[in-house]
Amino acid sequence: MDIKKTYSISELAKEFDVTTRSVRFYEDQGLLHPTRRGQTRIFSSKDRVRLKLILRGKRMGFSLSETKELFDLWDETLSGNEKQLLLMLDTLAHKRAQLEQQKNDIAQAEMEMDTAEARCREALADLQKRKRKQTKATHEEPESIEQK
């Protein structure tokens, strides 16, 4: 018995914790292709897998146009092809390089914050030390006048 499973927009949205508006947006971008029964969208298992891949790609930093390009290449064949696999490897290498750059940028920002924080703490300590000396000197003056 080969019954093809279908999904409503609400079922997909709930399963993947996205809004129905997001699902409609992906459809508008040509990433999902539900059939229609009147005004109702009927999503196939293929659409479900595509939504899963869209969201995975998003987490990995893929733009929707990059995801669409990969989908379009996949749709040209029954099981993908060398061109698609090479594009995927190239895209992954590019994303990995971007992540490395972001990690380096974050490390640099952390070092700069550490330096700024240390300078602020030093300046604050100096300020508090001067304030204590000034307060101490102010309190000692009247006593020294009375003693004379």
N, C-alpha and C positions, 0 to 999 in steps of 0.2 A: 504494500500500500504506500504510494508515494504522494503524500499530501503536502503541498507547498505551504509553509507557514507564512502568514502575513501579519503585519503589525499596523496598529493605528499610530497616528502622530503622538498621541498621549502616552501610549505604551513605550514607544522609543524614548520619548523625552524623560519619562519616569525611570526607565532602565538605565539610561546614561547620565541621569541627573543634569539635564539641560532643559532649557525652556522650549516650548513648542515653537516659539518665535525663532529660536536658533535653528531648529530643524527646517523650518520654512526658508530661512536665510540660506542654508546649505543647498536646499532645493533650487532657490533662485539663482545661486551661483553655478548651477549645473553639476553639482556633486552628487545629488540624490535624484532619483527618477521614479517617484511613486506613480502608480496608476490612479485613476480617479473613478469613483463611483458617486456620481452627482458632485456634490461639493466635498465629499470625504476623500481624503488621501489614503491610499492603501500602499503600504511599504512592504517590499519583498525581503526575503532573507539577505539578498545581495545588498539592498539598501541598509539593512541593519549592520552588515559587515563593513560597509563603506562608512557609516556613521562612526563605528568603532575606530576605524583607521583614521578618519578625519580628526577625531579627538586625540588619538595617540600622536598623530603628526603635530597637532597643535602643542601638546606637551613637550614635544621634541624640538619645537621652534620652526616647524614647517609653515610657510604661508599657505593660504587656501589656493593660491594660483599654483604653487609647487605641488600641492596634493592633487589638484585637478590635472596637472600635466602628467603626473604618474598614473592617475586613473585613466586618462585618455590613451596613454601608451598601452596600458593593460587591456583596455577595451578593443584595441586593434587585433589582439590575438586571443586565443582561448586560454593560454597559460602564461602570458607574459612573454618577454623576449629579451635578447641581449641588450638592445637599446635601452629598455626600461631598467634593467638591472644595473647597467653602467651609469645611467642617470641617477638612480637611487644611491649607488655607492658614492658618486660625485657629490650629491646633495648631502649625504651623511657626513662626508669628509668636511664639507663647507660648514655644516652645523657644528661639528666637533671643534673646528678651528674657532668659530664664533664663541663657543662655550669656553674654550681655553682663554681667549682674549678677555671674556667677561670675568673669568676667575682671576686673571692677572690684574685686571682693572679693580676688582674688589679687594684683592690683596694690597694693591697700591693705596687704595682709598683707606683701608684699615690702618696701614702704616702712617699715613698722613693724619688720620684721626688720633692715633696713639700719640704722635708728636704734638699735635695741637692740645690734646688733653693734658699731657705732661707739662707743657708750657703754662697752661691755664692753672693747673694745680700749684706749680711753682710760684706763679705770680700771686695767686690767692694766698699761699702760705706766707710770702713776703709781705703782702698787704696786711694780713692778720697779725704778723709779728710786729710790724711798724705800729699798728693800731694798739696793740697791747703795751708797747713801749710808751706810746703817747699817753695812754690812759694811766699807766703807772707813773709817768713823770708828772701828770696833772694832779694826781692824788698826793704825791710826795711834796709838791711845792708848798701847800699851806702848812704842813707840819714843820718844814724847815724854817719858815717865816716865824712861826710861833716859838720855836726853840731859840731864836736869836733874841 
